[in-house]
Amino acid sequence: MVAVAAESLIVDKFVDLQPAPFMDSISEIMRVLRAARALAGLSQEEVAELAGVSRQIVVRIEQGQNNVLVEAVDKVRMALESKGVAFIDATREHGPGVAMTRRPSAVDTDAQGFGDG
């Protein structure tokens, strides 16, 4: 029962940090962070360094262990966002997800009237 209480605490605090009304299980949060790291092409060591946490913390987050501080989860999330990862909230139709943010290319900015010409 203690593990369930700890899991709820982490989920509740994470939801407070990143509102996502349908992201209600710690395993979903952990899968999304693991997917985000893979999408960004980063190793666990690189994410740990960016986030200012140990590699073991990243491993524990990705394994969905319930003995991870919410502050560590938030640091990892922010580190991934700094590398262009966008977190997509869950909806009734789909679970949470990740995507890379778009950086406008010269072609995109010219087409939108932002070019020099």
C-alpha positions as CSV (number, residue, x, y, z in Angstrom):
1,M,0.0,0.0,0.0
2,V,2.9,2.3,0.6
3,A,4.1,1.9,-3.0
4,V,0.6,2.9,-4.3
5,A,0.6,6.0,-2.1
6,A,4.1,7.0,-3.3
7,E,3.1,6.4,-7.0
8,S,0.0,8.6,-6.5
9,L,2.1,11.4,-4.9
10,I,4.5,11.4,-7.9
11,V,1.7,11.3,-10.4
12,D,-0.2,14.1,-8.7
13,K,2.8,16.3,-8.4
14,F,3.8,15.7,-12.0
15,V,0.3,16.5,-13.2
16,D,0.6,19.7,-11.2
17,L,3.8,20.6,-13.1
18,Q,2.5,19.6,-16.5
19,P,-1.3,19.6,-16.6
20,A,-2.5,16.5,-18.5
21,P,-6.0,15.4,-17.3
22,F,-5.8,12.0,-18.9
23,M,-2.1,11.2,-18.0
24,D,-3.0,9.4,-14.9
25,S,-0.5,6.6,-14.5
26,I,3.2,6.8,-13.6
27,S,4.0,4.1,-16.2
28,E,2.6,6.4,-18.9
29,I,4.7,9.3,-17.7
30,M,7.8,7.1,-17.7
31,R,7.1,5.7,-21.2
32,V,6.7,9.2,-22.5
33,L,10.0,10.3,-21.0
34,R,11.8,7.3,-22.4
35,A,10.2,7.9,-25.8
36,A,11.2,11.5,-25.7
37,R,14.8,10.6,-25.0
38,A,14.8,8.2,-28.0
39,L,13.2,10.8,-30.2
40,A,15.8,13.3,-29.4
41,G,18.5,10.8,-30.0
42,L,20.1,11.2,-26.6
43,S,21.7,8.6,-24.4
44,Q,20.8,8.2,-20.8
45,E,24.1,9.8,-19.8
46,E,23.5,12.8,-22.0
47,V,20.0,13.4,-20.5
48,A,21.4,13.0,-17.0
49,E,24.1,15.6,-17.7
50,L,21.6,18.0,-19.2
51,A,19.2,17.5,-16.3
52,G,21.8,17.7,-13.6
53,V,20.8,14.2,-12.2
54,S,22.6,10.9,-12.2
55,R,22.3,8.4,-14.9
56,Q,20.8,6.0,-12.4
57,I,17.9,8.5,-11.8
58,V,17.2,8.5,-15.6
59,V,17.3,4.7,-15.5
60,R,14.8,4.6,-12.6
61,I,12.5,7.1,-14.3
62,E,12.5,5.1,-17.5
63,Q,11.8,1.9,-15.6
64,G,8.9,3.5,-13.9
65,Q,10.2,3.0,-10.4
66,N,8.2,4.7,-7.7
67,N,11.1,5.9,-5.6
68,V,12.0,8.9,-7.9
69,L,11.5,12.4,-6.7
70,V,9.1,14.5,-8.8
71,E,11.8,17.2,-9.0
72,A,14.0,14.7,-10.8
73,V,11.2,13.8,-13.3
74,D,10.7,17.5,-13.9
75,K,14.4,18.2,-14.5
76,V,14.5,15.4,-17.0
77,R,11.4,16.7,-18.8
78,M,12.8,20.2,-18.9
79,A,16.2,18.9,-20.3
80,L,14.3,17.1,-23.0
81,E,12.3,20.1,-23.8
82,S,15.5,22.1,-24.1
83,K,16.5,19.7,-26.9
84,G,13.3,20.4,-28.9
85,V,11.0,17.7,-27.5
86,A,7.3,18.7,-27.2
87,F,5.1,16.7,-24.8
88,I,1.6,16.0,-26.1
89,D,-1.1,15.6,-23.5
90,A,-3.3,12.6,-23.5
91,T,-6.9,12.9,-24.6
92,R,-9.9,10.6,-24.6
93,E,-8.8,9.2,-28.0
94,H,-5.1,8.7,-27.4
95,G,-2.5,8.5,-24.7
96,P,0.3,11.0,-24.1
97,G,3.0,11.4,-26.7
98,V,6.0,13.3,-27.8
99,A,7.1,15.1,-30.9
100,M,10.0,17.3,-32.0
101,T,9.3,21.0,-32.3
102,R,9.8,22.5,-35.7
103,R,12.4,25.1,-36.3
104,P,11.5,27.2,-39.3
105,S,13.8,26.6,-42.3
106,A,14.6,29.3,-44.8
107,V,12.0,27.8,-47.1
108,D,9.3,28.0,-44.4
109,T,10.1,31.6,-43.5
110,D,10.2,32.7,-47.2
111,A,6.8,31.1,-47.7
112,Q,5.4,33.0,-44.7
113,G,6.7,36.3,-45.9
114,F,9.6,36.4,-43.5
115,G,12.4,36.1,-46.0
116,D,14.8,38.9,-47.1
117,G,13.5,39.0,-50.7
